Amino acid sequence: MANSTTLFTLPDGRKAVDVTENKTLAITDCGVVQNVITDALTITLPATIVGYAYTIRNGGDNATSTPTRSSTDASTIVTVSPNASDMIVGMEVTGANDKDFVNTKATAQVGDELQLLGDGASATGWIVQKVKGIWAKQA
């Protein structure tokens, strides 16, 4: 199943798109919540660009025999991967180039999010603007 391009509205009014396979983000993804609904996917960030902002959300795996978007907690691991020459900094974590941030399956809750802002500097890369849930930096 390919990534959906159909926008829908989250309960808080933000626009989102379901992500069902690994995805590399582009400018067109700025301002649209990337709602990951398939287990073990990687969302890859482009090289940092000033002002680019992305939100990656754990939408949970759709529960069997339930209505659309009736997802379960602890069903989806989401990995956010920066460009090899960039890092993700914030959340009291020291940045390091090419280290992923992971919303681990065991602690994942539907609605966990990571909001990132590009600063355009390879010395920093992506800055965590907001986090919901437990996200860990790759060792």
QUITA-V204194 format. One record per helix or strand of 3 or more residues. SS is the DSSP state (@ for helix, = for strand). FROM is the first residue (numbers start at 1). LEN is the number of residues. Records with the same first field share a line. If there is no record, write none. Layout:
SS = FROM-LEN + FROM-LEN
This chain:
= = 7-3 + 15-5 + 33-4 + 41-4 + 53-6 + 78-4 + 87-4 + 101-3 + 113-6 + 125-8
@ = 27-3 + 105-3
